[in-house]
Amino acid sequence: MTGPVVNLVGISHKTAPLARRERFAFPTVTCREILSQSEEETLILVTCNRTELYGLAGAARLEKRLLGAADADQGPFYVREGLEAVQHLYEVAGGLDSMVLGEPQILGQVKRAMGAAREAGRLGPVLDELTRRAVRVGRRIRRETEVGRGLPSIPKVATSMARLTLGELSGRSMLIVGSGKLGDLTAQTLQRAGAADIVVTNRRAEPAERLAQAIGGRAEPLSDLDQLLADADIVISCTSSQTPILSRQQMERVVRQRRSPQPLVMIDIAVPRDVEPTAREIEGVRLFDLDDLRGWSSEAVPRKAVDAARDIIAAEAQEFDVWLAGRSAVPTIRALRDRAERIVAAEVERSGLDDQEALRTFGRRVMNKLLHHPTARLKDRAATEGETYVDLARDLFALDLEFPDERGNGRRDDSG
């Protein structure tokens, strides 16, 4: 017998530049296809800075699915197996693997990945338990350590970049292209820093109007994008487009239309990117993408806070490992209880008494009391002693022998 092993194949801001990562920034429909093509427990997590596929399949199979979805021939991927995969997911949920340490949005993203896997029928007992524990670990880290407390988030870092370029932000005009949640949070942070005259534009008018109303701005049609760009001081782009929506040629045209002598600050927080990377070469444009945000706040996190978070992760990962090892005893426990149920049923029928239901109830009560400690011990010892202990239990109770008829018509009768 061998228990399930959790495997992970992924790509993130720590292992690949944005130009490579964005190829694996799958839209929701692609994530659903990956899940639907899996035959075993699988979970896919796609965020601004990572794409990770968790599953009970081997790492080679997981990697093949990612490459197939991206129509790519290589990652580069990192691979984690067993306890390392568990620890990594806990680090992700705790914000320790984020570009901005402790950022809070990741917990919601993990929960959405859980929901998608459950909807696709791929969140079985192992990954369900793992992801629920991961969310608990993430909350515990933020509750018990200083990770994430008052530290810069991506919106705060983006605001710092805008302030570094433009100086005072009071009265600056702001354009939001798209209606993503991160863009919403960034706009709110810039607004608190003094930015005003907020305009929202989007392919669909309804989300733009909803966001504009929420942050006290106004919605404008995407067809007016050139003029909207020319009038803005700060642009936040956060669409879900799979290709750039702002070309270098368009940005050159916009710069010529601008009346302000100050540079246009472009904050592209979309993955894949909304703005062609070469637009940063244009005089009068200061373009920042997610890779530019990397590491801005890492130094602000106290070392002791990170160490404390890692201690929590290590302890919680060991607990999951024990839980997972204990699951190897489940088939044996089930076989033992099934065997006992058959014996009770056979003896009740053999008794010939009138009130067989009462006798059956009595027999099950005795059975449950007798099996309570053996089954609990089996789970515990399977986790600490391994498969040898489970094999010994199967041999002791003769669970590998066939008992086609507990009433005495089979090869052996344990009912007496």
Stockholm file with secondary structure:
# STOCKHOLM 1.0

chainA/1-416         MTGPVVNLVGISHKTAPLARRERFAFPTVTCREILSQSEEETLILVTCNRTELYGLAGAARLEKRLLGAADADQGPFYVREGLEAVQHLYEVAGGLDSMVLGEPQILGQVKRAMGAAREAGRLGPVLDELTRRAVRVGRRIRRETEVGRGLPSIPKVATSMARLTLGELSGRSMLIVGSGKLGDLTAQTLQRAGAADIVVTNRRAEPAERLAQAIGGRAEPLSDLDQLLADADIVISCTSSQTPILSRQQMERVVRQRRSPQPLVMIDIAVPRDVEPTAREIEGVRLFDLDDLRGWSSEAVPRKAVDAARDIIAAEAQEFDVWLAGRSAVPTIRALRDRAERIVAAEVERSGLDDQEALRTFGRRVMNKLLHHPTARLKDRAATEGETYVDLARDLFALDLEFPDERGNGRRDDSG
#=GR chainA/1-416 SS CCCCCCEEEEEETTTSCHHHHGGGCCCHHHHHHHHHTCSSCEEEEECSSEEEEEESSCHHHHHHHHHHHHTCSCCCCEEEETHHHHHHHHHHHTTTTSSSTTCTHHHHHHHHHHHHHHHTTCCCHHHHHHHHHHHHHHHHHHHHSSTTSSCCCHHHHHHHHHHHHHSCCTTCEEEEESCCHHHHHHHHHHHHTTCEEEEEECSSHHHHHHHHHHHTCEECCGGGHHHHHHHCSEEEECCCCSSCSBCHHHHHHHHHHCCCSSCEEEEECCSSCSBCGGGGGSTTEEEEEHHHHTTTTGGGSCHHHHHHHHHHHHHHHHHHHHHHHHGGGHHHHHHHHHHHHHHHHHHHHHHCCSCHHHHHHHHHHHHHHHHHHHHHHHHHHHHHHCHHHHHHHHHHTTTTSCCSCTTTTSSCCTTC
#=GC SS_cons         CCCCCCEEEEEETTTSCHHHHGGGCCCHHHHHHHHHTCSSCEEEEECSSEEEEEESSCHHHHHHHHHHHHTCSCCCCEEEETHHHHHHHHHHHTTTTSSSTTCTHHHHHHHHHHHHHHHTTCCCHHHHHHHHHHHHHHHHHHHHSSTTSSCCCHHHHHHHHHHHHHSCCTTCEEEEESCCHHHHHHHHHHHHTTCEEEEEECSSHHHHHHHHHHHTCEECCGGGHHHHHHHCSEEEECCCCSSCSBCHHHHHHHHHHCCCSSCEEEEECCSSCSBCGGGGGSTTEEEEEHHHHTTTTGGGSCHHHHHHHHHHHHHHHHHHHHHHHHGGGHHHHHHHHHHHHHHHHHHHHHHCCSCHHHHHHHHHHHHHHHHHHHHHHHHHHHHHHCHHHHHHHHHHTTTTSCCSCTTTTSSCCTTC
//
